């Protein structure tokens, strides 16, 4: 059986239409502010250091420090819990 045989509809001499390729997926990203904690960044985002260099990233979801006390900036290391960091951006 040839490719033409597979693509030809039964009883017709014309090839069946070739299916359209799937559309390219649009990159997405989301940022979630955790109460009294870091910003969770999910998706296709490049994080730049103050120097303008890209921050090393090994995961599709990362936690960014908001408290300023992290030892692995720009990423969160949980220091916000130790220092009692609180945010006032949560609805009452």
N, C-alpha and C positions, 0 to 999 in steps of 0.2 A: 504494500500500500504506500502510495506516495503522499507528500504533503498536499498536493493538489487534491487528491482523493479525500483527504481529511477535511479540507476547507471547502469543498464543493457540497452544496446542499443537495439532498437526494432529488433526483429528477430534474435537475437544473444543470446547465453548462457553466453558469457563472459562479465564481467562488463566493462563499459566504463572507460577509463583512468581517474584517479583522477587528477584534476588540480594541477599544481605546486604551492607551496606557493609563495607569492610575495617576491622578494628579500628584504633584510634589507636595509634601507636607510642609506647612508653614511652621518655622521654628516658633516656639512659644516659651514664655517664662512667667513665673509668678513669684511675688514676694509676700511673705506672711510675717507680721509682727507678733512674736510670742509674748504673752503677758509677762512682764518683769524679766524678759530674757532676750535672746538674739532675734535677728531677722533670718527667717528661713528662705533661701533662694533656690527655686526649683526651675530646671529647664536650661535652655540654650542661651547662656549669658557669659560674657567675658568679664571677669572681675580684675580691675586694675589697681595696682599698688600706688602709693603717693608718687613714686618715681615714674609712673606711667607704664611700668612693666606689668605683664599679665601675672596675676597670682596663680601659683600652682593649684590645680584642681583635679582631683581624682574621682569625684563623684558628681552625679547629676543634681543632687540636693546638698547644699552646704548651709551652715549656720554662721552668720556674720555677727561679730561682737557689736553690741550697742553700749556696753557699760564702760568700755575703755580699759578694763583691767586684765584682759586676756593676754596670756603669754605667747599666743600664736596668732596675733593679729594678721590679717583682718578676720580670722576665724574665731569662733567662740570656743573657749576651753572650760566653760562652766563657772568661771570666776564670779559671774553675776550673783550666784547663789551665796558665795562666801562673803561678799561685800554688802549683801542686802540691797542690790540694785532694784529699783522700782521704776515703773513707767507710769505716766499719767495720760497715756493715749487710749486707754480702754474706756468704753462707754459705761456710764454708771447705771 
